[in-house]
Amino acid sequence: MKTNKLKNTLGILSILLCSFAFAQGPGGRGGRQGGGPPEGGKPDASKIIEILDTNGDDKIDIDEAAKDERGKISEDFSKIDADGDGFINLEELEAALDNTKPKPVSAEKILAEVDQDEDGLLNELEVAAKDKRDLMAHFKDIDVNGDSQLDLEELEAFYSKDDDVDRKKRRDKH
């Protein structure tokens, strides 16, 4: 009877020990394969590009992004590709990984995304329908010609780097 209890206890301990060892993964790193950043760390954009850029052009296209094991880059490809050129470059990837900086915005991309009637202009209803809060909050400020529609030139002025300080001031006022 004691022998059976001892065997059962040893069996259970062995199972628990093996489960714990396998849960740690290779090298005891908690299942991480060494490809990602340490807990709480920011991934290195240049390393991600190095891994995914199979054709050596220092950019990630949609096909290369599909090879991302986590799927996050291909899933968010259009958001990360701020200039809408069909490629993710180092600067775009760094901006996407850096949560402290505002993401660069392409006026052309916003226009294409929000312009439901495809007239090349955004009205307040289209902006509200796509829940573009930054544009809704500053619609009248952006609409410098006062025609109640936003054109590409007005959007470019609003999203330009030169206007970042003015936009921040407008945001702080409201």
ChimeraX attribute file (.defattr): number of C-alpha atoms within 10 A of each C-alpha:
attribute: neighborCount
match mode: 1-to-1
recipient: residues
	/A:1	6
	/A:2	7
	/A:3	8
	/A:4	9
	/A:5	10
	/A:6	11
	/A:7	12
	/A:8	12
	/A:9	12
	/A:10	12
	/A:11	12
	/A:12	12
	/A:13	12
	/A:14	12
	/A:15	12
	/A:16	12
	/A:17	12
	/A:18	12
	/A:19	11
	/A:20	13
	/A:21	15
	/A:22	13
	/A:23	14
	/A:24	14
	/A:25	13
	/A:26	13
	/A:27	11
	/A:28	13
	/A:29	12
	/A:30	13
	/A:31	13
	/A:32	16
	/A:33	11
	/A:34	10
	/A:35	10
	/A:36	13
	/A:37	11
	/A:38	11
	/A:39	7
	/A:40	6
	/A:41	8
	/A:42	13
	/A:43	15
	/A:44	13
	/A:45	19
	/A:46	14
	/A:47	13
	/A:48	17
	/A:49	21
	/A:50	15
	/A:51	14
	/A:52	20
	/A:53	19
	/A:54	15
	/A:55	10
	/A:56	10
	/A:57	11
	/A:58	16
	/A:59	20
	/A:60	28
	/A:61	21
	/A:62	16
	/A:63	12
	/A:64	18
	/A:65	22
	/A:66	17
	/A:67	15
	/A:68	15
	/A:69	10
	/A:70	9
	/A:71	12
	/A:72	11
	/A:73	23
	/A:74	20
	/A:75	14
	/A:76	12
	/A:77	21
	/A:78	17
	/A:79	18
	/A:80	24
	/A:81	25
	/A:82	25
	/A:83	18
	/A:84	17
	/A:85	11
	/A:86	14
	/A:87	20
	/A:88	26
	/A:89	21
	/A:90	18
	/A:91	15
	/A:92	20
	/A:93	22
	/A:94	19
	/A:95	17
	/A:96	21
	/A:97	16
	/A:98	14
	/A:99	10
	/A:100	8
	/A:101	10
	/A:102	10
	/A:103	16
	/A:104	18
	/A:105	20
	/A:106	17
	/A:107	22
	/A:108	17
	/A:109	18
	/A:110	18
	/A:111	21
	/A:112	15
	/A:113	13
	/A:114	21
	/A:115	18
	/A:116	17
	/A:117	10
	/A:118	11
	/A:119	10
	/A:120	15
	/A:121	19
	/A:122	25
	/A:123	19
	/A:124	15
	/A:125	12
	/A:126	18
	/A:127	22
	/A:128	13
	/A:129	10
	/A:130	13
	/A:131	12
	/A:132	14
	/A:133	11
	/A:134	11
	/A:135	18
	/A:136	17
	/A:137	13
	/A:138	15
	/A:139	20
	/A:140	16
	/A:141	14
	/A:142	23
	/A:143	19
	/A:144	15
	/A:145	12
	/A:146	11
	/A:147	10
	/A:148	15
	/A:149	18
	/A:150	24
	/A:151	21
	/A:152	16
	/A:153	14
	/A:154	18
	/A:155	22
	/A:156	18
	/A:157	15
	/A:158	21
	/A:159	17
	/A:160	15
	/A:161	13
	/A:162	10
	/A:163	13
	/A:164	14
	/A:165	10
	/A:166	12
	/A:167	19
	/A:168	10
	/A:169	11
	/A:170	13
	/A:171	12
	/A:172	8
	/A:173	7
	/A:174	7
